[in-house]
Amino acid sequence: MSFGSKIFMEISESQSTDSESSTAKDEFENINHGKVSTNSGVKVCISSTTGLHKLLQCPVCTNSIYPPIHQCPNGHTLCSSCKLRVQNHCPTCRPELGNTRCLALEKVAESLELACKYQNLGCHENIPYYSELKHEQLCKFRPYDCP
């Protein structure tokens, strides 16, 4: 996930009443200065500089975390490649990591949509979190060198 990109989270209308939905939209706009649009549900745009971005970022390599997301007994998370790099010890609090996964964070990431990092070059697609890397490699708006 690129720094400064936007994160979208869709909230189904069946999960909240119109007044609750309106209040939630107002709160997100005030807190995150995001844009809210409504289609079949409410889409909340959250800047990646929020705490949600930090939750989905490995504290060792600072890359986006993809499953399996590993977690220490105190709840700190990191990516699979860094688990090996830190010799199976939490880089934050140092206990042994074991094989505990953070399934809740994996589900949260699964429900997110991101604006393409090439949005400023013309791409207006919203991509599921787990498809971000694939989209960025194939995006027709990505920069490339002419042959």
N, C-alpha and C positions, 0 to 999 in steps of 0.2 A: 504494500500500500504506500503510495507516494505521499510525502509530507505536504500538507496543504490541500489534499483532495477532499472531496465531500463524501460522507457516508449517508446512505438512505436506509431507513427502517420503515417497513410497511406495517401499519396497524389496521387490522380488519375492522370495518364498521360494526360488525356483529359483536365485537368485543367491548364496545363502549357506546354510550348514548351520544346524541349530537352535542348536548351541552358539555359532557365530559370530553368529547373529541375537540370541541372548540377551545376549552380550557387548556387541554394538553398542547394544542397547536400554539396558543398564545404563550404558554410557558416556554416551549422550545424556541420560539422566535425571540423572546426576550432574553433567554439565557445564552443561546448559541448564535443569535443573529442569522438564523437559517431561513431558507425559503420553504414554504409548505405548499404543496399542490394536492388537490384531491381528484382522484379518478374513481376506482372502485373502492378504495380505502384511503386512509390518510398516510401520506408519505412525509416522513420527518427527515429533514436534511441536517446532519450533524457534522460540523467541521472536524477534520481529523486531528485537530489540535486538542480535542477534548480528552477526557479520561478514557473513553471507549477506545480511542486510537492507541493509547498507552497500554491498555489491557491486551490488545491484539498485536503488540510489538514485543519481540524477544529482547530481554534486557541485556543480553550478551552481544548479539550481532546487530540489533536494532532493525532487523527485517520483520516483515509480517509473519505471524505464526500461522501455520496450516496444520491440520491433524496429522498425526496425533499430537495434541497439546499436552505436554507433561507438566505435572504440578508437584511441588514439595509438600510435606505434611503441614506447613504453615500457609499454603495457598499460593505461593509464588509460581509463576508459569515461565516456560521457555520452550524453544523449538527442539525438534528431534536431533538436528545436527549439533546444536550447542550442548545438548545433554551429554553427548560423547566428549565434546571439547572440554567440559568442566569436570570430567571424570565422575559423572553421576552424583555430584554434590550441588546443592542449590547455590547459585552465585550470590544470592542476597543474604541468606541466613545460615548457609553451610551444612545443614543436615543432609543425609543421604536421600536421594530422590526416589529410589525404588521404581515401580512401574505404574504409578498412579497417574491417570489421565484426568484432565479437567473437561468432563463431558458437557457441563453447563456452558462454558465458554465456547466450545466447539459448536453447540446449538445456536448460541447468540450469533457467532460469525456466519453460520449457515443462513440465518435470516436477514443478513445485511445486504444492501446493494450499494455499490460505489459508483460515483461519477468517474468516467474514464479520465486518466491522467493527461490525455491529449485533448481535453475539452476545449482548452484555449486555442487549439488548432482546428476545431470544427467538429469533433466527435461529441455527440450528445447522448450517447448510450449510457444506461445505468446497468452495471454488471454485477452479478452475484459475487460476493466476496471470494469464494473459492475458484471463480473463473477469471479473476482479475489478471493474473500473470499470462494466461493463454490469450486473453483479449488484447493485452498490451503488445504481445508479440505479433498478432495478426491484424491489429487496428489499421484501417486504411488511412488514418490521419497521423500515424506515427512518423517521425522523421526518418529518413533513410538517405543513403548516398546514391547518386545516379551512377550507372555503370559507365 
